[in-house]
Structures are given as structure tokens and as C-alpha cells.
């Protein structure tokens, strides 16, 4: 029996376990790197869409309470008087569409479309005003979340993240 001691199944004694461990850990590391980039990209888009939803709700609430910046309020008191009174504005859903690489910014362009409902607001002009305020808050929320306010203009059009440039389409009223 002692003649066969050199042929033992104790792999630890010959350094086999550390080698297998290194191979498994190396393989795991390579596989995780392969999946890391797409997960990070999707996470950034999810953060942006969550910001868009927050901004849309904030914009709808401001419209519902008829709370506007002073210049906008003056415009509404002369041209759209019904918007100076509280009304019900609801966000139904938010969708996005990837429009491919934007050559100006070297980022993927994402267009966000908000679907909203405001039964008491009937005229297209007034709905357009409400939609502009909602879209403004969508873009502002994205810019603030990614801290890119310095990269855009005063109406946050377009909004930026590290990988994407965001625009908003006209609000669809349902």
C-alpha cells in the first residue's frame, strides 16, 4: 500500500485545487466583463426613463395646480385663460424610441413620448401649452439626474446622459 502513496487522490497536495480555482475565477471574470457593458447601458436608460416619468408627473402636477413661471403665467392670462385655473392632468404612459446614433453629439438619440389625459382641457392650443410644460419637466428631470444642465440650453432641449441624448416628441392626448 505504501508503494502507491505517490498516486494519491489528494489533489491539494500537488497544487491542483489552486490551479482549478484560478481557472474558474478567471472564466467567471471574463464572462462578467462580457455582460457588464450591456447591463450598464440598460441601467442608464432605466435611470433616464425613471427620471422622465418623475419629470412628467411633476409637469402634470404643475399644470393641474396651474403653477407656472411668472412669464408663462402672464402669457396664459392673456392667451389661454382656462390654463390659469386648476384642472386634472394625468400621465397615462411614457414610451421611448431609439433613433440611432446622433452624429452631432456622437451619442445614441432617444425620443421620449408622453401620453397624457386632461378631460377639462379641450382646445389643441391649450393642450399644446400643457404638453410643452410636461416635456420641459421631463427633459429637466433627466438633465438634473445626470447633472448635465451645463451641456444644454435653458429649456433643457436636448437632455444628456453619458451615452444618450434625449429629445421629447409632442405629448399625445388620450
C-alpha positions as CSV (number, residue, x, y, z in Angstrom):
1,X,0.0,0.0,0.0
2,X,2.9,2.3,0.8
3,X,4.2,1.7,-2.8
4,X,1.2,3.7,-4.2
5,X,1.5,6.8,-1.9
6,X,2.7,8.9,-4.8
7,X,-0.6,8.2,-6.6
8,X,-3.0,9.8,-4.2
9,X,-6.3,11.5,-5.0
10,X,-5.4,14.3,-2.7
11,X,-5.1,17.0,-5.3
12,X,-4.4,19.7,-2.7
13,X,-1.0,18.1,-2.0
14,X,0.1,18.7,-5.6
15,X,-1.3,22.2,-6.2
16,X,-4.2,21.2,-8.4
17,X,-7.0,22.9,-6.4
18,X,-5.5,26.4,-6.6
19,X,-5.0,26.0,-10.4
20,X,-8.6,24.9,-10.8
21,X,-9.8,27.8,-8.6
22,X,-7.7,30.3,-10.7
23,X,-9.2,28.9,-13.9
24,X,-12.8,29.1,-12.6
25,X,-12.3,32.6,-11.2
26,X,-10.7,33.7,-14.5
27,X,-13.5,32.3,-16.5
28,X,-16.1,34.0,-14.2
29,X,-14.3,37.3,-14.5
30,X,-14.2,37.2,-18.3
31,X,-17.9,36.2,-18.5
32,X,-18.9,39.0,-16.1
33,X,-17.0,41.5,-18.3
34,X,-18.9,40.4,-21.3
35,X,-22.2,41.1,-19.6
36,X,-21.1,44.2,-17.7
37,X,-21.3,46.7,-20.6
38,X,-24.9,45.9,-21.8
39,X,-26.1,45.8,-18.2
40,X,-24.6,49.3,-17.5
41,X,-26.1,50.6,-20.8
42,X,-29.6,49.3,-19.9
43,X,-29.2,50.7,-16.3
44,X,-28.5,54.2,-17.7
45,X,-31.6,54.0,-19.9
46,X,-33.7,52.8,-17.0
47,X,-32.5,55.7,-14.8
48,X,-33.3,58.1,-17.6
49,X,-36.8,56.8,-18.1
50,X,-37.5,56.8,-14.4
51,X,-36.3,60.5,-14.4
52,X,-38.6,61.1,-17.4
53,X,-41.6,59.7,-15.5
54,X,-40.8,61.8,-12.4
55,X,-40.5,64.9,-14.6
56,X,-43.7,64.1,-16.4
57,X,-45.6,63.7,-13.2
58,X,-44.1,66.9,-11.8
59,X,-45.1,68.7,-15.0
60,X,-48.6,67.3,-14.9
61,X,-48.9,68.3,-11.2
62,X,-47.7,71.9,-12.0
63,X,-50.3,72.0,-14.8
64,X,-53.0,70.6,-12.6
65,X,-52.4,73.2,-9.9
66,X,-51.9,76.0,-12.5
67,X,-48.4,76.8,-11.1
68,X,-46.3,78.4,-13.8
69,X,-43.2,80.6,-14.0
70,X,-44.2,84.3,-14.0
71,X,-43.6,84.9,-17.7
72,X,-45.6,81.8,-18.7
73,X,-48.4,82.8,-16.3
74,X,-48.6,86.3,-17.9
75,X,-48.9,84.7,-21.3
76,X,-51.6,82.3,-20.2
77,X,-53.7,85.0,-18.5
78,X,-53.9,86.8,-21.9
79,X,-54.0,83.9,-24.4
80,X,-55.1,80.8,-22.5
81,X,-57.2,81.9,-19.5
82,X,-58.5,78.4,-18.8
83,X,-55.0,77.2,-18.0
84,X,-54.8,79.6,-15.1
85,X,-57.4,77.6,-13.2
86,X,-56.7,74.2,-11.7
87,X,-57.5,71.2,-13.8
88,X,-56.9,67.4,-13.9
89,X,-53.9,66.3,-15.9
90,X,-52.9,62.6,-15.7
91,X,-49.9,60.8,-17.2
92,X,-51.1,57.7,-18.9
93,X,-47.7,56.2,-20.1
94,X,-44.3,57.1,-21.3
95,X,-42.6,55.4,-24.3
96,X,-39.2,55.8,-25.9
97,X,-37.8,55.2,-29.3
98,X,-34.1,54.7,-30.1
99,X,-33.4,56.8,-33.2
100,X,-29.8,55.6,-33.7
101,X,-26.5,57.4,-33.4
102,X,-26.7,61.2,-33.5
103,X,-23.8,62.5,-35.5
104,X,-23.8,65.9,-33.8
105,X,-23.3,64.6,-30.3
106,X,-21.8,61.2,-31.0
107,X,-24.4,59.6,-28.7
108,X,-27.5,57.5,-29.3
109,X,-30.6,59.6,-29.7
110,X,-33.7,58.6,-27.7
111,X,-37.0,60.3,-28.3
112,X,-39.4,60.2,-25.4
113,X,-43.2,60.5,-25.9
114,X,-45.6,61.1,-23.1
115,X,-49.2,60.1,-23.3
116,X,-51.5,62.2,-21.0
117,X,-55.1,62.9,-20.3
118,X,-56.7,66.2,-19.4
119,X,-60.5,66.0,-20.0
120,X,-61.2,69.6,-18.9
121,X,-58.7,71.0,-21.4
122,X,-60.2,70.7,-24.9
123,X,-58.6,73.1,-27.3
124,X,-55.4,72.0,-29.2
125,X,-53.6,75.2,-28.3
126,X,-54.1,74.7,-24.6
127,X,-53.1,71.1,-24.8
128,X,-50.0,72.1,-26.7
129,X,-49.1,74.5,-23.9
130,X,-49.7,71.8,-21.2
131,X,-47.6,69.4,-23.3
132,X,-44.8,71.9,-23.6
133,X,-44.7,72.2,-19.8
134,X,-44.7,68.5,-19.3
135,X,-41.9,67.9,-21.8
136,X,-39.9,70.7,-20.2
137,X,-40.1,68.9,-16.9
138,X,-39.2,65.6,-18.5
139,X,-36.0,67.0,-20.0
140,X,-35.2,69.0,-16.9
141,X,-35.5,65.9,-14.7
142,X,-33.2,63.9,-16.9
143,X,-30.6,66.7,-17.0
144,X,-30.7,67.2,-13.3
145,X,-30.4,63.4,-12.6
146,X,-27.3,63.1,-14.7
147,X,-26.0,66.5,-13.7
148,X,-25.7,67.7,-17.3
149,X,-27.6,71.0,-17.0
150,X,-24.4,72.8,-18.2
151,X,-24.5,70.9,-21.5
152,X,-27.9,72.0,-22.7
153,X,-29.9,75.2,-23.1
154,X,-32.4,76.9,-20.8
155,X,-35.3,74.6,-21.8
156,X,-33.1,71.5,-21.5
157,X,-33.5,70.6,-25.1
158,X,-31.9,68.2,-25.7
159,X,-31.1,66.4,-22.4
160,X,-28.0,64.4,-22.0
161,X,-26.6,61.4,-20.2
162,X,-23.2,59.8,-20.7
163,X,-24.3,57.6,-23.5
164,X,-27.6,59.1,-24.8
165,X,-29.1,62.4,-26.0
166,X,-32.8,62.7,-25.2
167,X,-35.5,64.7,-27.0
168,X,-39.2,64.8,-26.4
169,X,-42.0,64.4,-29.0
170,X,-45.3,66.2,-28.7
171,X,-47.4,64.9,-25.9
172,X,-50.1,62.6,-27.2
173,X,-53.5,63.4,-25.6
174,X,-55.8,60.4,-25.0
